[in-house]
């Protein structure tokens, strides 16, 4: 892949990640969006897209966002999207 294609994919993944968060949890705080746009690793963005799609609450996503590039496991009850819906945790927690 060419360098400009890599950058285009990273930009698209950032936008996709923010869109998933908005669909799942409502309005995304500006500081979260800024933090997402600071990520330059394609692999980290891909992982966070999976995380955003599966966590029961925004607070769990934020914990994973702070884990950085070294985190790679996505398993356990923390990543059960149904659990959040059953407990009413689908909206942004302030």
BELVENVEN-V774116 format. One record per helix or strand of 2 or more residues. SS is the DSSP state (H for helix, E for strand). FROM is the first residue (numbers start at 1). TO is the last residue. If there is no record, write none. Layout:
BEGIN
ss | from | to
SS | FROM | TO
SS | FROM | TO
END
This chain:
BEGIN
ss | from | to
H | 3 | 25
H | 30 | 37
H | 42 | 54
H | 58 | 67
H | 77 | 79
H | 81 | 86
END
